[in-house]
Amino acid sequence: MAIRIPIFLSAPTTLNPAQQAIYDAILRCLEDERLQPRALGRSDFPQSDPLTEVYYVARACYGGIILGFAQLDFESGVLKRGSPAEKRLGPIVMPSPWNQIEAGMLVALRRPILVFVEEGITGGIFDQGAHSTCRNSAPRGSTITTASRCASGSGSGRLSCGQPFAASRVLPACP
């Protein structure tokens, strides 16, 4: 059995069927490229508090993939309530807050990351220009080819299941 390179995989543990199809396709890509996904609640289970465990797992990895799947949907909301910049929003789609924490730890550890984000999700690591992230929309109904194609930064993420998804390019490790 060949040695596999560990990478941190940030994704919620509970996914809808369309999200699960994308997750499974990404796992197949990683397997094809001899990459070993490491994720709390999936491959690794905390022996201490979750934040400390994320740090130790991320530190043992050579890079990370952030899967920004929608986890919360709101019809409307108010941004900066009561301030002069108050603004009504809607609809609002949000990922797991752990995506932001785990991405932040990977950046702090100077690990390269690849970000996939479901349409409508913004904020933090999912914002255009966040830590040199470039988001490209993937066409509906397309399919993942290989992890190396995804990681090359060429084109979009080629994800299936009919969900609009965007892929960033791989971010270089910090100097």
N, C-alpha and C positions, 0 to 999 in steps of 0.2 A: 504494500500500500504506500503510495506516494505521500510525502509530507505536504500538508496544505497550509497556506499562509492565512493566519487569523486576521479577520477584519471585523470591526464593530458594526452591527446591524441595528439601527434604531427604527423600531416599528411597534405599533400597539400590539398587544397580545390578542385582542378581540377584533376581528375584521368581518366586514360583510362579504358575501360570496364573490362579488366583483373584485374587491380589494384582495381577498385571499388568492384569487387566480393570479393577480399581478405579483403578489408576494411569492407564490409558488414558482412562477416563471423566473423571478429574480434568483431564487434559491437554485434553480436548475442552471442558470447562467454562472452563478458562483461555483457550483460543483464542476461544471465544464472547465472552468478556469483554475481549478484547484485552490479555490479560496474557501476558508472555513468561517462561516458566519458565527459571531459570538453575540448573544443578546440576553439580557436579563429577562427571566421568566420564560425563556425558550431553551437555550443551551446552558445558561448559567443561572444559578439560584443564589440569592444573597445569603452570605454567612454573617453579614453585619448589616448596617443600615443601607438602603438602596443607593444613596448618593456616593458613599464610600465605595461600594461595590462597582458602580458605573466607572468610577475613576480607575480601580484596579484592573477591570476588564479592558477598558479603553487603552490603558497604558501598555497592556500586553498585545495590542493589535497594531498592525502596520498601516491602517487607514480605516475609513468608515463610510457607510452608506446610510443616509437619512431618508426614510420613507415617510413623507408627509401625507398620510392618509387622513381624510376627514373623520373626525371623531365627535364633534359637536356642531350642530346646525341650529341657527337662530333665525327666525323670520325678520327680526329687527333688533336694534340696540341703539344706545347713545354713547358716543365717544366723547370723553372729556366733559362729562356732565357738569353743568353749573359754571363752566369756564367760558371766557370769550370765544374760545375755539370749539365750543360744543357743536357736535354734528350728529345728525340722525343717520344710521346705517341700516342696511338690510339688502338682501339676506346675508348672513355671516356664516362662514364655514371655518372651523378651527381644527388643527391637528392636536395630537397629544402634547401636553406641555413638556413631556420627557424628550420629545424631539429637540426642543431648544436647549435643554440642559445637556443632553448627550452631544449635540453638535458643538456647544460651547466648550465642553471638556475636550473633545477631539481637536478643536482649534487651539485651545490652550496647551495641549500636548504636542502641537505642531504636526498633527497627522493629516494627510490629504483626505478630503471627503468628496463624495459624490452625492448630490441631493436630487431626489425625485419628489415632486409635489403635485398633489391632486388639484385640479382646476378650482380656482376660487380661494385657495389658501394663500394668505400673505402674512407678513410679520416676521421679524427676526431673521433667521437663516433662510427663510423662504422669500424674503424681499429681493427684488431686482437690485443687484449691486452689493448685497451683503457679503462681505469678505470675498469680493471678486466673483461671486456666484453669478453665472449667466443662465437665466431660465429660458428654455426653448419649449414651445408647445409641441407635443407629440400628436400626430394625426390619430383620429378615432379609428379603432379596429385594427391598428397595426400590431405587429408582434415583436417581441424581443428577439434579437438574433444571438449575440454572444455578449458576455460581460465585457470582453475587451473592446468590442464595438461600442457598447454603452460608455465605457470608461475612456474611450478615445476622445470624447468631446465632439465627435463629428455627428452632426444631425441631432435628432431628438431621440427620446428614450425608447421608441419602438415597443410600446406596451399594448397588450391586448385587453380584452374584456369590455371594450366599448367605453371605458371611462377615459375622459380627457385627462392627460397627465403630462407633466413637463419634466424635463431632465436638465440638470445643470452639467457643466463640464467638471472634470476632476480638478480640484483645487490643488496647487502645488504645496508641498510642505513649506512652512515658513522658514526663512533663512536663519 
